[in-house]
C-alpha cells in the first residue's frame, strides 16, 4: 500500500505540472502520468447496416428499430464497451436527411423513403447517454451491388447523377477519378459533422475495388483527361484516393477538430497499395488519419502475429487499434481450427497487448453479441468479460479543442456514497485501489456513486478530448 500511495503522490505532482504548462495547439500533449492508472483504450463495436446485417435487420417499424438499437447498446455497456462505429452511409445512401443522398432503403424498405424520425440523431443521443462514443462509419465510394454480372444494378436515385458513377463487376460506385466526386465526399462528411454531434468519422476498406476475374477497371478516359502528370495509372489512382483522405482530414480539422478520423484497412498493406490503391502508410505519416484499425481477421497460427507487429511500426503518427472478427471465433464451420479454440481471442489480445502503441480493439460485429448466451459462444464472451473486466477510459487522440479539465474536489464518503464536486461539463472517473492495482470503478457524468466494495477511492475528471485531470484526494470506505 505504501508503494501505491507513493505512486499516487508522484502521479499528482506530474499531472499538476503537465496540466499547468503553457502549451499551444500545435505542440499540445495530454497529461503523461496515467501509466500508473489503468490502461486507457478504446473498446468498440462495428455495427454494420449494409444488407441489414446488424441493424435494423429488415425491421421497418420505428419503435422496434429503436428498441433493437438500445438493446444492442445495453448489451455493449454490460461488456464495458466504450464506443460504437455505426454504418450510417453503407451504399451511397444515408441514415439522416441528406442534401446529397437518399434515405437508406435499409430503414424503410424503400430507397429515399423518409422514416419519419431522425435516425442518426436518435442513435447519437442514445449512445452518448450511456457514456459511449458514436463514430459515423461511411463507405466512401460504393453505391450498390448486384448478385452477378448478368444481373442489372438497381436504378440510381435522382439525387445521384449517373455521370458521377462507374460500374465494375458487381459493384456500382462513385468514380474516384472525378474531382467532383472527391468534393462530393468531402461535402457529405461536412454535412454530417456540422449537423450532428458525432465523435468520429470512419471510412472502411472499400476504395478502388479489388480485381475480379481479370476484369479491368475502366478509367482510361479519366486518366487521359486528369492523369497526365502521373507516370502510370496506378499512381493516378492512388492520388485520387489520397486526395479524398487528405481533403476529409483537412475539412475535419478546420470545421470540427474534435471529431476523430479513422480508417479500417484490409490487413495486407501490399494489397492495399497495389490493388485498392490505398497508401495507408502515407496517410499515417502525414497525419491525415487519427486512428488506423487494420482488420486482422486471421488466427495466431496464420499471419496475426506478423501483422499485429507490423501495423504499429508503420502507423507512424496515427494511433493503431486492432479489428477482430468475432464471427470467426468458435465457429464450427471455420476451416482454421484455431478459431474453434475458446482461448484464441485471449491469445490474440495478449499478443496485441505486447505492442504499446496499440490503444484499442474493435469487434466485428454487433450481432455476435446476441450470441453470448449460446453455449457454443459462452467461452468466447467469457474471455471478453475477462479482458474488459473494468470500464476503460478512451485515450486522448487527435487535437486539443477544450481547456484541460480541473480536478475533482471535496471528495468524501457519506454512508456508502462517494461524493465529489466537479465542473458540470466534465465526466468523472472513479478509481479504487485493489491491493497492488488501481482499478476503474465507474466513468460517469454524475457527482456521486454508491460504493459496493471496501477500499481507498479517488476521482479524476475527463473533458471532451478525453484528457484526464490530476487526481483528487483519496478517501477510505471501511
FENLINFEN-V793697 format. One record per residue. N is the residue number from 1. RES is the residue in one small letter. D_LAST is the distance of its C-alpha to the last C-alpha in Angstrom with 1 decimal. Layout:
BEGIN
n = [N;N]
res = [RES;RES]
d_last = [D_LAST;D_LAST]
END
This chain:
BEGIN
n = [1;2;3;4;5;6;7;8;9;10;11;12;13;14;15;16;17;18;19;20;21;22;23;24;25;26;27;28;29;30;31;32;33;34;35;36;37;38;39;40;41;42;43;44;45;46;47;48;49;50;51;52;53;54;55;56;57;58;59;60;61;62;63;64;65;66;67;68;69;70;71;72;73;74;75;76;77;78;79;80;81;82;83;84;85;86;87;88;89;90;91;92;93;94;95;96;97;98;99;100;101;102;103;104;105;106;107;108;109;110;111;112;113;114;115;116;117;118;119;120;121;122;123;124;125;126;127;128;129;130;131;132;133;134;135;136;137;138;139;140;141;142;143;144;145;146;147;148;149;150;151;152;153;154;155;156;157;158;159;160;161;162;163;164;165;166;167;168;169;170;171;172;173;174;175;176;177;178;179;180;181;182;183;184;185;186;187;188;189;190;191;192;193;194;195;196;197;198;199;200;201;202;203;204;205;206;207;208;209;210;211;212;213;214;215;216;217;218;219;220;221;222;223;224;225;226;227;228;229;230;231;232;233;234;235;236;237;238;239;240;241;242;243;244;245;246;247;248;249;250;251;252;253;254;255;256;257;258;259;260;261;262;263;264;265;266;267;268;269;270;271;272;273;274;275;276;277;278;279;280;281;282;283;284;285;286;287;288;289;290;291;292;293;294;295;296;297;298;299;300;301;302;303;304;305;306;307;308;309;310;311;312;313;314;315;316;317;318;319;320;321;322;323;324;325;326;327;328;329;330;331;332;333;334;335;336;337;338;339;340;341;342;343;344;345;346;347;348;349;350;351;352;353;354;355;356;357;358;359;360;361;362;363;364;365;366;367;368;369;370;371;372;373;374;375;376;377;378;379;380;381;382;383;384;385;386;387;388;389;390;391;392;393;394;395;396;397;398;399;400;401;402;403;404;405;406;407;408;409;410;411;412;413;414;415;416;417;418;419;420;421;422;423;424;425;426;427;428;429;430;431;432;433;434;435;436;437;438;439;440;441;442;443;444;445;446;447;448;449;450;451;452;453;454;455;456;457;458;459;460;461;462;463;464;465;466;467;468;469;470;471;472;473;474;475;476;477;478]
res = [x;x;x;x;x;x;x;x;x;x;x;x;x;x;x;x;x;x;x;x;x;x;x;x;x;x;x;x;x;x;x;x;x;x;x;x;x;x;x;x;x;x;x;x;x;x;x;x;x;x;x;x;x;x;x;x;x;x;x;x;x;x;x;x;x;x;x;x;x;x;x;x;x;x;x;x;x;x;x;x;x;x;x;x;x;x;x;x;x;x;x;x;x;x;x;x;x;x;x;x;x;x;x;x;x;x;x;x;x;x;x;x;x;x;x;x;x;x;x;x;x;x;x;x;x;x;x;x;x;x;x;x;x;x;x;x;x;x;x;x;x;x;x;x;x;x;x;x;x;x;x;x;x;x;x;x;x;x;x;x;x;x;x;x;x;x;x;x;x;x;x;x;x;x;x;x;x;x;x;x;x;x;x;x;x;x;x;x;x;x;x;x;x;x;x;x;x;x;x;x;x;x;x;x;x;x;x;x;x;x;x;x;x;x;x;x;x;x;x;x;x;x;x;x;x;x;x;x;x;x;x;x;x;x;x;x;x;x;x;x;x;x;x;x;x;x;x;x;x;x;x;x;x;x;x;x;x;x;x;x;x;x;x;x;x;x;x;x;x;x;x;x;x;x;x;x;x;x;x;x;x;x;x;x;x;x;x;x;x;x;x;x;x;x;x;x;x;x;x;x;x;x;x;x;x;x;x;x;x;x;x;x;x;x;x;x;x;x;x;x;x;x;x;x;x;x;x;x;x;x;x;x;x;x;x;x;x;x;x;x;x;x;x;x;x;x;x;x;x;x;x;x;x;x;x;x;x;x;x;x;x;x;x;x;x;x;x;x;x;x;x;x;x;x;x;x;x;x;x;x;x;x;x;x;x;x;x;x;x;x;x;x;x;x;x;x;x;x;x;x;x;x;x;x;x;x;x;x;x;x;x;x;x;x;x;x;x;x;x;x;x;x;x;x;x;x;x;x;x;x;x;x;x;x;x;x;x;x;x;x;x;x;x;x;x;x;x;x;x;x;x;x;x;x;x;x;x;x;x;x;x;x;x;x;x;x;x;x;x;x;x;x;x;x;x;x;x;x]
d_last = [15.3;17.8;20.2;17.9;17.3;21.1;21.9;19.8;21.8;25.0;24.2;23.8;27.1;29.0;27.9;28.7;32.1;32.9;32.1;34.4;37.4;40.5;41.4;44.0;43.8;46.0;43.9;40.4;37.7;34.1;31.2;31.4;28.1;26.1;27.2;23.9;22.1;22.8;26.6;28.2;30.7;32.7;32.5;35.4;37.8;41.5;42.8;46.5;48.8;52.2;53.9;50.8;49.0;45.4;46.0;47.7;49.5;52.6;50.7;52.5;50.9;48.7;46.1;45.8;45.7;42.8;40.9;41.6;40.3;37.0;36.5;36.8;34.3;31.7;32.4;31.9;28.6;27.4;28.3;26.7;30.3;30.5;34.2;37.3;40.9;43.2;46.9;48.3;51.8;52.8;56.6;58.1;56.4;53.5;50.5;51.1;54.2;56.0;59.0;59.9;59.1;59.1;56.3;55.3;57.0;53.7;52.4;55.4;57.7;60.2;60.3;60.3;59.2;56.7;53.8;53.3;49.8;48.5;47.0;45.6;44.0;42.4;41.0;39.6;37.9;36.3;35.2;33.7;32.0;29.9;29.1;31.7;34.6;38.2;40.9;44.5;46.3;50.1;52.9;55.2;58.6;58.8;60.5;61.4;62.2;64.7;65.0;67.9;70.5;73.1;71.0;70.9;68.0;66.7;68.5;66.9;65.4;67.5;64.7;65.2;68.6;70.1;71.3;67.8;67.3;68.5;68.5;67.7;68.0;65.7;63.8;64.8;63.0;63.3;65.7;63.7;66.9;67.5;66.3;65.9;63.5;61.3;61.2;60.5;57.4;56.2;57.0;55.1;51.9;52.5;52.8;49.4;47.4;49.0;48.7;45.3;41.8;41.6;39.2;41.8;45.3;46.0;49.3;49.7;52.2;55.4;57.7;61.2;61.6;61.7;65.3;66.5;69.6;71.2;71.5;71.8;69.8;72.5;72.0;75.3;76.4;73.1;73.3;76.9;75.9;72.6;72.3;75.2;73.0;71.5;73.1;72.1;70.6;67.4;66.6;67.6;65.1;62.3;63.1;62.9;59.4;58.3;59.6;57.5;54.3;55.1;56.1;53.0;50.8;52.7;52.5;48.7;48.3;50.7;49.7;46.0;44.6;41.0;42.3;42.0;45.1;44.6;47.2;46.8;49.9;51.3;50.2;53.5;54.4;58.0;58.5;56.7;59.0;62.3;62.0;59.7;60.7;57.1;56.6;52.8;52.5;54.6;52.3;49.3;51.2;52.2;48.8;50.3;47.3;43.6;42.4;44.4;43.4;46.0;46.2;45.7;46.6;47.6;46.2;45.1;48.4;50.2;49.9;46.2;45.4;48.4;47.6;43.9;45.0;47.9;46.3;43.8;46.7;48.9;46.5;47.0;45.4;44.1;40.6;41.2;39.3;40.3;41.8;41.4;43.5;41.3;44.4;45.7;42.9;43.5;46.6;49.2;51.9;50.9;53.5;51.0;49.4;46.4;45.2;45.1;42.5;39.0;37.7;40.1;37.8;35.1;37.8;38.9;35.5;35.0;38.4;37.8;34.6;36.7;38.3;36.2;38.3;37.4;34.8;34.7;36.2;38.2;38.9;42.3;42.2;40.3;42.1;40.8;37.3;39.1;39.7;36.1;36.5;39.9;39.7;41.7;39.1;35.8;35.5;36.2;33.6;31.0;31.8;31.3;27.9;26.9;28.5;26.9;23.5;21.6;23.1;25.3;26.5;30.3;31.6;33.9;37.4;40.6;41.1;39.3;40.0;37.5;35.9;32.9;29.6;27.9;24.3;21.5;20.6;18.5;15.4;12.7;10.1;11.6;10.0;9.3;11.9;12.2;15.4;17.9;21.6;24.1;27.9;29.0;30.9;28.1;25.8;22.2;20.4;16.7;15.5;12.5;12.8;13.4;14.5;17.8;18.0;17.2;17.4;18.5;16.4;19.0;22.1;22.7;25.1;22.6;20.5;17.4;15.5;13.6;10.7;11.0;8.8;5.4;6.5;8.5;10.9;14.3;17.4;21.1;24.1;27.2;30.7;33.5;34.6;31.2;30.8;27.2;26.2;24.5;20.7;18.7;16.3;13.0;9.7;6.1;3.8;0.0]
END
